């Protein structure tokens, strides 16, 4: 079960997300649903149905987990989803 304390060790596809900040200033504030994930990118579907690709490393994201929004630095998310489970993380 996905909880705020173990979010980075789970699948992100299907979660609602907001981009808090990004090196691409036009993406800041964008929100939607994660529909795909690669090693370095999150593909987000906006409310109007358009897809946007966002680099993980250069962004700060907020994911909806239950009733809470969890803020995550994108550098923690870099890596294939199946490898992220194995990572040893002190804090994020």
C-alpha positions, -999 to +999 in steps of 0.1 A: +000+000+000+013+034-009+019+057+020+036+091+022+066+076+039+072+049+012+060+067-020+093+067-038+095+029-036+062+024-054+048+027-089+039+063-097+017+055-127-019+065-119-011+090-092-021+126-094+008+150-095+016+187-095+049+202-106+061+225-079+092+238-097+112+228-128+141+241-147+115+247-175+095+275-159+066+269-182+059+236-165+058+250-129+022+246-116+012+220-141-009+192-128-024+159-139-021+122-138+011+102-143+004+079-173+039+066-179+074+067-164+108+061-178+143+063-162+145+100-166+110+112-174+074+114-161+047+115-187+017+135-173-017+137-188-033+171-182-070+177-176-075+186-213-061+152-224-027+165-236+005+147-226+035+164-212+070+149-206+089+162-176+124+155-166+126+140-131+160+153-122+152+190-128+118+191-110+102+191-076+069+172-076+039+169-053+020+136-055-014+129-040-014+099-017-048+094-001-058+128+013-022+141+016+001+157-009+037+145-007+065+167-020+094+148-036+126+161-052+128+146-087+165+136-082+152+109-058+130+095-085+156+092-112+160+055-122+139+028-136+108+021-115+119-015-109+153-004-097+140+023-074+125-003-051+160-016-043+175+018-036+187+026+000+173+060+008+181+078+040+156+107+036+140+123+007 
